[in-house]
């Protein structure tokens, strides 16, 4: 490789390093003061499942803090005692539960499995509660309550 290509590559790497440092500082300074600590939530709900509203009602009645996410991203795994992935997307449900378990060993996981072919995979990855078919919301609530 000619010397000038190596020098150009080094320049690009240094430019990227400087830009990332500036972006990091900008993001750190743009955070509103007082909001750096997220409120405590013990249960994370994912997915637009009809039983989610019923679970939210139970959680609110018991004054149990919870959070709801629209994507299978795990905001802060150490905050949760239970993660319930109730969406219609098996891979997203599995991804969220496995990420939660990987990040924090004590977390209990519950995932909806919509296609029977994936049931063995859900069992193999040690999901604590696997839901398939119609969900008995009351039974699910009692399970979640026992976990907490």
C-alpha positions as CSV (number, residue, x, y, z in Angstrom):
1,X,0.0,0.0,0.0
2,X,1.4,3.4,-0.9
3,X,2.4,5.6,2.0
4,X,-0.2,8.3,1.1
5,X,-3.1,5.8,1.3
6,X,-1.9,4.8,4.8
7,X,-1.7,8.5,5.7
8,X,-5.2,9.1,4.3
9,X,-6.6,6.1,6.3
10,X,-5.0,7.4,9.5
11,X,-6.6,10.8,8.8
12,X,-10.0,9.2,8.4
13,X,-9.6,7.3,11.6
14,X,-8.6,10.4,13.6
15,X,-11.4,12.4,12.1
16,X,-13.9,9.7,13.2
17,X,-12.4,9.6,16.7
18,X,-12.7,13.4,17.1
19,X,-16.3,13.5,15.7
20,X,-17.4,10.7,18.0
21,X,-15.9,12.5,21.0
22,X,-17.8,15.7,20.1
23,X,-21.1,13.8,19.6
24,X,-20.6,12.1,23.0
25,X,-20.0,15.5,24.7
26,X,-23.0,17.0,22.9
27,X,-25.3,14.2,24.0
28,X,-24.0,14.3,27.6
29,X,-24.6,18.1,27.8
30,X,-28.1,17.9,26.1
31,X,-29.5,15.6,28.8
32,X,-32.0,17.5,31.0
33,X,-30.9,17.8,34.5
34,X,-32.8,15.7,37.0
35,X,-33.8,13.1,34.4
36,X,-30.6,11.1,34.4
37,X,-32.1,8.6,36.8
38,X,-34.9,6.6,35.4
39,X,-37.9,5.9,37.6
40,X,-38.0,2.4,39.1
41,X,-40.1,-0.1,37.2
42,X,-40.4,-3.7,38.3
43,X,-42.2,-5.1,35.3
44,X,-41.5,-4.5,31.6
45,X,-44.4,-5.1,29.1
46,X,-43.8,-5.4,25.4
47,X,-46.3,-5.8,22.6
48,X,-49.8,-4.6,21.8
49,X,-51.5,-7.7,23.2
50,X,-55.1,-7.4,24.4
51,X,-54.2,-8.8,27.8
52,X,-51.7,-6.0,28.3
53,X,-54.4,-3.5,29.3
54,X,-55.7,-5.9,31.9
55,X,-52.2,-6.5,33.3
56,X,-51.6,-2.7,33.4
57,X,-54.9,-2.4,35.4
58,X,-53.7,-5.0,37.9
59,X,-50.3,-3.5,38.2
60,X,-51.7,0.0,38.8
61,X,-54.2,-1.4,41.4
62,X,-51.3,-3.0,43.3
63,X,-49.1,0.1,42.9
64,X,-46.4,-1.9,41.1
65,X,-44.3,0.2,38.9
66,X,-44.1,-0.9,35.3
67,X,-42.9,0.2,31.9
68,X,-44.1,-0.4,28.4
69,X,-42.0,-0.5,25.3
70,X,-43.0,-0.7,21.6
71,X,-39.7,-2.3,20.4
72,X,-37.8,-5.3,21.7
73,X,-35.0,-3.0,23.1
74,X,-34.2,-3.5,26.7
75,X,-33.9,0.0,28.2
76,X,-32.2,-0.9,31.5
77,X,-32.2,-4.6,32.5
78,X,-31.3,-4.2,36.1
79,X,-34.5,-2.2,36.8
80,X,-36.9,-5.1,36.1
81,X,-37.9,-8.2,38.1
82,X,-40.2,-9.5,35.3
83,X,-40.2,-9.0,31.5
84,X,-43.4,-9.9,29.6
85,X,-43.0,-10.1,25.8
86,X,-46.6,-10.4,24.5
87,X,-46.3,-9.3,20.9
88,X,-47.3,-11.2,17.8
89,X,-43.7,-11.4,16.7
90,X,-42.0,-14.6,18.1
91,X,-38.5,-13.5,17.3
92,X,-39.0,-10.1,19.0
93,X,-40.5,-11.8,22.0
94,X,-37.6,-14.3,22.2
95,X,-35.0,-11.6,21.6
96,X,-36.3,-9.4,24.5
97,X,-36.5,-12.3,27.0
98,X,-33.1,-13.7,26.1
99,X,-31.5,-10.2,26.3
100,X,-33.2,-9.6,29.7
101,X,-31.9,-13.0,31.1
102,X,-28.4,-12.4,29.7
103,X,-28.3,-8.9,31.2
104,X,-29.7,-9.9,34.6
105,X,-29.9,-13.5,35.8
106,X,-32.6,-12.9,38.5
107,X,-35.2,-11.5,36.0
108,X,-38.3,-13.7,35.3
109,X,-39.3,-13.9,31.7
110,X,-42.6,-14.6,30.0
111,X,-43.0,-14.8,26.2
112,X,-45.9,-15.4,23.8
113,X,-45.1,-18.1,21.3
114,X,-47.5,-17.7,18.3
115,X,-46.1,-20.5,16.1
116,X,-45.9,-24.0,17.5
117,X,-42.7,-24.7,15.5
118,X,-40.8,-22.3,17.8
119,X,-42.1,-23.8,21.0
120,X,-39.1,-26.1,21.5
121,X,-36.7,-23.1,21.0
122,X,-38.5,-21.1,23.6
123,X,-38.2,-24.0,26.0
124,X,-34.6,-24.6,25.2
125,X,-33.7,-21.0,25.9
126,X,-35.3,-21.3,29.4
127,X,-38.1,-18.8,29.2
128,X,-39.9,-19.0,32.6
129,X,-43.4,-18.8,31.2
130,X,-44.4,-19.6,27.6
131,X,-47.8,-18.5,26.4
132,X,-49.4,-20.1,23.4
133,X,-52.9,-19.9,22.3
134,X,-55.5,-17.9,24.2
135,X,-54.1,-16.2,27.3
136,X,-55.8,-16.5,30.6
137,X,-55.0,-13.0,31.9
138,X,-56.0,-13.7,35.5
139,X,-53.7,-16.8,35.6
140,X,-50.9,-14.7,34.0
141,X,-51.4,-12.0,36.6
142,X,-51.2,-14.5,39.5
143,X,-47.9,-15.8,38.0
144,X,-46.5,-12.3,37.7
145,X,-47.6,-11.4,41.2
146,X,-45.9,-14.6,42.6
147,X,-42.7,-13.5,40.8
148,X,-42.7,-10.2,42.6
